[in-house]
Amino acid sequence: MKLARYGAVGKERPALIDAKGELRDLSSVVQDVHARMLDDESIEYLKGLDHEALPLVDGVPRLGSCICGVGKFIGVGLNYRDHAVEAGMDIPTEPILFSKAISSITGPDDPIELPKGSVKTDWEVELGVVMAYSAKNISQSEALKYVAGYCTINDVSERAFQLDGTGQWLKGKSYDSFGPIGPWLVTRDEIADPQALELWLEVNGERLQHGSTADMIFDVAELVSSISRYMTLKPGDVIATGTPAGVGMGLKPPRYLKAGDMVSLEVAGLGSQNHEVVAAP
């Protein structure tokens, strides 16, 4: 099942995508797509509804982030060997973790804002993982049972803020609009193997990233298990699992986003995103 949220910023309504690919309103059934309705029982209830009896959403509305009320937005750095190489950094021997501010979260087609003073705003297509249950010190063999589903994420990053000066990743990852999530949350049962998903990203129609989640250094189960050692993961928490090679800072010469650029990206089966790059107001 594919869950979504649509409507104006701050006024999104819950929805699902039916078997014909049409958007159906869920607001008569649930308040929103939030942490309290991601457990297996709730998902099975939603799957069992007569989807064609739900109100059809007219037109082509704006889609918001596919999950609301995110508690933690956790990123994984250098989780593809080819990306670590292009970044000139050592291959990690354990997951590198960082946080993104939840205020960075936006919809899948909302503009990407360039921060004032930005000179190195970059792109990163990633597989996103959304938690269904609290997870603390869980094993790899059990980890995927704690996952609600998967989504497409663009881990937008300002490299000067991230790596120059004091070199704090949080500063380079957290500007408003730097965390587009969606268009859908695809429930765990629809993704047979999260390590077999193609992902790609284009800037102005030029394909710059093209990889597979099979190339992750640490797979989804290992990431969820590892992170649960350091903090309790909660329902609705989001993990961005890393990006393959082809980011702007790895190109020769490096290339970064500028106002007017168009960024398109997709994770197979999880939907695509399309963003216009704009200067911050």
C-alpha positions, 0 to 999 in steps of 0.5 A: 500500500502507498500512503500519501499526504496532500494539500497546502503546506500545514494543511495536508490531508491523509490519502492512499494510492489505489490500485489504479494509481489514483489518489483517494482521501483517507481523512474520514478514516485516519487523522493523518499519516502519522506514527500512531497508525504505522503498526502492522494492525493499522496497516492491515486495517487500511489495506482491508478498506474498500479503496474505490469507495474512498473519495477520489481527490480531484486534480493534481494537488500538491503532495506533502511529506508522506509522513507527519510528526517525525520525531528524529530524522537521521542520516547515514554518511558515506554508506556507498563505497563509490561515494566515499571514494569520490568524497576522498574519505575513508571507507567506514567500518561502522555506520556514520550517523548525523541528524537533519532538523525536522524543520528541513522536511518538505514535500516531494515537489516543493522548491529547494531553497538555497540558503543565504551565503550558500556556495556549495548546495548539493544533491543526494538521492537516498532510500528512506526508512520509516519506523513502525515500532520502538526499537532498542538494541534489536538484532539484525535478524529482527530489524526489518519487522520494526520498519513501517515502509520505505520512501524516496529522500533527497538529502540536500546538503550545503557542503561549505556549511557541512565541511568547511569552518567548524565542519559540523554536518548538522549545519550543512544538512538542516536548512529549510527544504533540505529534506524532501520526503515522498511522494509516498510511504510504501508499506514494508510488505510491498518491498520484497528486498530493500537491497534491490532498488535502483535509484537515480538523480538528474540535474537539468535532465542530466543523469548524475547519480545512478546506483542500487541499494545493493551497493550499500556498505551497511544494509537496512537491517544492519543500519536499523539494528546499529542505530538502535544501540545508540538511541531508541528509534520511535514510530515515525522516525525516518532514516536516510540510508546514504547516497551513491556516487555522482554528487556535486562535490565529487564531480571534476570540477565540482558542481553545485546547485544554482537558482533555476536548476531542476532536480529530479530523482527516484527510488524504484517503486517508491516514486519520484521527486521534482524540485525547482531550485530557488534563492531563499527569500 
